[in-house]
Amino acid sequence: MTRTAVLGSGNWGTAYAAILADAGQEVCLWSRRREVADEISATHVNSAYLPELMLPESVTATSDPERAVEGAEIVVLAVPSQSLRDNLAQWGPALPRDAAIVSLMKGIELGTASRMSQVIAEAGKVELERIVVVSGPNLAKEIAAKQPAAAVVASSSARMRAKVAEVSAAPYFRPYLGGDVVGTEIAGAVKNVIALAVGMASGMGMGENTMASLLTRGLAETARLGAALGADPQTFLGLAGVGDLVATCTSPLSRNRTFGYKLGTGMTLAEVVAVTKQTTEGVKSCESILQLARSVNVEVPIVENVAAVVHEGRKPIDVLEALMSRARKHEAS
């Protein structure tokens, strides 16, 4: 049994804690809110996020981050991407110096346009070879229901990715090994924005041709950006790429798709935020992804137009028209 810590008790953090426990590990789950930690400790249920999931007895909870990570061989970070740096400023000194640090986050930091592994290395003072990224088509509610799923466990260190994959191999969760951290993170971040676009189109009443076109062209611009940053092109054809993209763009469980759908029906950004009440990474990261793409001279028209809706108040119908009227070019360009 390996002692593990999961910092973040939202949907995915809670579901991943269950994966680790069902794979035979001892898990301490940290929650920012003491009442959530107390409820999990008393009832093994996180009613605020996954009320249908009964967490195993090997999962404990605390609102004290130092207690959560004490003696942990693996520390999993599962907080909103835009709060990661501030959290690491508090947690950094407490993180065990030889532990694997696992990122479940799928975003690009505002202001710096940094990937999450870069933020962990800088703000947490963690060596890159200790950082592991887990990504794939992993909708938390389906994981909580123990429906079969797979993910990529990516790290520059073969030893670290093998270690994390081993402790994450639950009967219903199959980890695959990968060495492309850059591609895995870019795929995970950009697919959230593509899902917003697909959701908008669906909210406007568009059909399957439109959805498939957006999904395919979204994959193309994700791969272009990844290639410019040194990613392995094969990553975008795998679980972290097309796999996660399909799940996030097509499932009603996807927060990003649902957020986009509501925008497509005519709701304002403020109205959607008031209704959803949960972090939607695509909304947070679309501007920083656009900043990153421009820094390497890569065109990302879907991301650019989603950012215009979210941050400039443009209407989704105007964005769709802008995409359709772009200059014609070769599909591979």
Residue pairs with C-beta under 8 A, 6 or more apart in sequence:
1 24
1 25
1 26
1 58
2 25
2 26
2 73
2 74
2 167
3 25
3 26
3 28
3 71
3 72
3 73
3 74
4 20
4 25
4 26
4 27
4 28
4 72
4 73
4 74
4 75
4 76
4 167
5 27
5 28
5 29
5 30
5 68
5 69
5 72
5 74
5 75
5 76
6 13
6 14
6 16
6 17
6 20
6 27
6 28
6 29
6 30
6 68
6 76
6 78
7 13
7 30
7 65
7 68
7 69
7 75
7 76
7 77
7 78
7 79
7 87
7 91
8 30
8 31
8 76
8 77
8 78
8 79
8 104
9 17
9 29
9 30
9 31
9 32
9 33
9 36
9 37
9 40
9 46
9 49
9 61
9 78
10 49
10 78
10 79
10 80
10 278
10 279
11 49
11 50
11 140
11 141
12 78
12 104
12 138
12 140
13 29
13 76
13 78
13 79
13 104
14 29
14 46
14 49
14 50
14 53
14 55
14 140
14 144
15 50
15 53
15 138
15 140
15 141
15 143
15 144
16 76
16 78
16 104
16 134
16 143
16 168
17 27
17 29
17 55
17 59
17 76
18 53
18 55
18 56
18 59
18 143
18 144
19 143
19 168
19 170
19 173
20 27
20 76
20 167
20 168
20 170
21 27
21 55
21 56
21 58
21 59
22 56
22 146
22 170
22 171
22 172
22 173
23 167
23 168
23 169
23 170
23 173
24 167
25 58
25 167
26 58
27 58
27 59
27 60
28 59
28 60
28 61
28 62
28 67
28 68
28 69
28 72
29 37
29 40
29 55
29 59
29 60
29 61
29 62
29 68
30 37
30 61
30 62
30 63
30 64
30 65
30 68
30 69
31 37
31 40
31 61
31 62
31 63
32 63
33 48
33 63
34 63
36 46
36 48
36 61
36 63
37 61
37 62
37 63
38 61
39 45
39 46
39 47
40 46
40 55
40 59
40 60
40 61
41 60
41 61
41 62
44 54
44 55
44 56
44 57
44 59
45 51
45 53
45 54
45 55
46 53
46 55
49 140
50 140
50 141
50 144
52 141
52 144
52 145
53 144
62 68
65 90
65 91
65 94
66 94
69 75
69 91
69 94
69 95
69 96
69 99
70 94
71 96
72 96
72 99
73 96
73 98
73 99
73 100
73 163
74 99
74 100
74 102
74 163
74 164
74 167
75 95
75 96
75 99
75 100
75 101
75 102
76 102
76 104
77 84
77 87
77 101
77 102
77 103
77 104
77 105
77 116
77 120
78 104
78 105
79 87
79 105
80 105
80 107
80 279
80 281
80 284
81 105
81 106
81 107
81 108
81 109
81 116
81 189
81 281
81 284
81 285
82 107
82 109
82 110
82 284
82 285
84 105
84 109
84 116
84 119
84 120
84 123
85 109
85 119
85 123
88 119
88 120
88 123
88 124
89 123
91 124
92 123
92 124
92 125
95 101
95 124
95 126
98 130
99 130
100 130
100 131
100 132
100 155
100 160
100 163
100 164
101 120
101 124
101 126
101 130
101 131
101 132
102 131
102 132
102 133
102 134
102 164
103 116
103 117
103 120
103 131
103 132
103 133
103 134
103 185
104 134
104 135
105 116
105 281
106 116
106 135
106 185
106 188
106 189
106 191
106 192
106 281
107 116
107 189
107 192
107 281
107 284
107 285
107 288
108 114
108 115
108 189
108 285
108 288
108 289
108 292
109 115
109 116
109 118
109 119
109 288
110 284
110 285
110 287
110 288
111 288
112 118
112 119
112 288
113 288
113 289
113 291
113 292
113 295
114 122
115 181
115 182
115 185
115 186
115 189
116 133
116 185
117 128
117 131
117 133
117 181
117 185
120 126
120 131
121 127
121 128
121 131
128 156
129 155
129 156
129 157
129 160
130 157
130 160
131 155
131 156
131 160
131 181
132 153
132 154
132 155
132 157
132 160
132 161
132 164
133 152
133 153
133 154
133 155
133 181
133 184
133 185
133 188
134 151
134 152
134 153
134 154
134 164
134 168
134 175
135 151
135 152
135 154
135 184
135 185
135 187
135 188
135 239
135 240
135 244
136 149
136 150
136 151
136 152
136 239
136 240
136 243
136 244
137 149
137 150
137 151
137 239
137 243
137 244
137 246
137 247
137 248
138 149
138 151
138 244
138 247
139 247
139 251
139 253
139 254
140 253
141 253
142 149
142 253
143 149
143 172
143 173
146 171
146 172
147 172
148 172
148 173
148 174
149 172
149 173
149 174
150 173
150 174
150 175
150 176
150 239
150 243
151 168
151 173
151 174
151 175
151 176
151 239
151 240
152 175
152 176
152 177
152 178
152 184
152 235
152 238
152 239
152 240
153 161
153 164
153 165
153 168
153 175
153 176
153 177
153 178
154 161
154 177
154 178
154 179
154 180
154 181
154 184
154 240
155 161
155 164
155 178
155 179
155 181
156 179
156 181
158 177
158 179
161 177
161 178
161 179
162 177
164 175
165 175
165 176
165 177
168 175
169 175
176 238
176 239
178 184
178 235
178 238
178 240
179 232
180 231
180 232
180 234
180 235
182 226
182 229
182 230
182 231
183 226
183 231
183 232
183 233
183 235
183 236
183 240
183 241
184 235
184 240
186 222
186 225
186 226
186 229
186 231
187 222
187 226
187 235
187 236
187 240
187 241
187 244
187 245
188 240
188 244
189 281
189 285
189 289
190 218
190 221
190 222
190 225
190 289
190 300
190 303
191 218
191 222
191 244
191 245
191 248
191 249
192 248
192 256
192 280
192 281
192 282
192 285
193 218
193 256
193 282
193 285
193 286
193 289
193 302
193 303
193 306
193 307
194 214
194 215
194 218
194 219
194 222
194 245
194 248
194 249
194 302
194 303
195 245
195 248
195 249
195 254
195 256
195 257
195 260
195 282
196 256
196 257
196 259
196 260
196 263
196 280
196 282
196 283
196 286
196 306
196 310
197 214
197 218
197 260
197 302
197 305
197 306
197 319
198 211
198 214
198 215
198 218
198 249
198 250
198 257
198 260
199 249
199 254
199 256
199 257
199 258
199 259
199 260
199 261
199 262
199 263
199 264
200 260
200 261
200 263
200 264
200 306
200 309
200 316
200 319
200 320
201 210
201 211
201 214
201 260
201 264
201 316
201 320
202 211
202 257
202 260
202 261
202 264
203 260
203 261
203 262
203 263
203 264
203 265
203 266
203 316
204 264
204 265
204 316
204 317
204 320
206 320
211 249
211 250
214 249
214 302
215 245
215 246
215 249
217 302
218 245
218 249
218 302
219 236
219 241
219 242
219 245
220 331
221 298
221 299
221 300
221 301
221 302
221 303
222 236
222 241
222 245
223 233
223 236
223 241
224 298
224 299
224 300
225 289
225 292
225 293
225 296
225 298
225 300
226 233
226 235
226 236
227 233
228 296
228 297
228 298
229 292
229 296
235 241
236 242
247 254
248 254
248 256
248 257
249 257
250 257
251 257
252 258
255 276
255 278
255 279
255 280
255 281
256 280
256 281
256 282
256 283
258 276
259 272
259 276
259 280
259 282
259 283
260 282
260 306
262 271
262 272
262 275
262 276
263 269
263 272
263 309
263 316
264 316
267 275
269 283
269 309
269 310
269 313
282 306
283 310
286 303
286 306
286 307
286 310
286 311
287 307
287 310
287 311
289 300
289 303
290 300
290 303
290 304
290 307
293 299
293 300
293 303
301 323
301 326
302 323
305 314
305 319
305 322
305 323
306 319
308 314
308 319
309 315
309 316
309 319
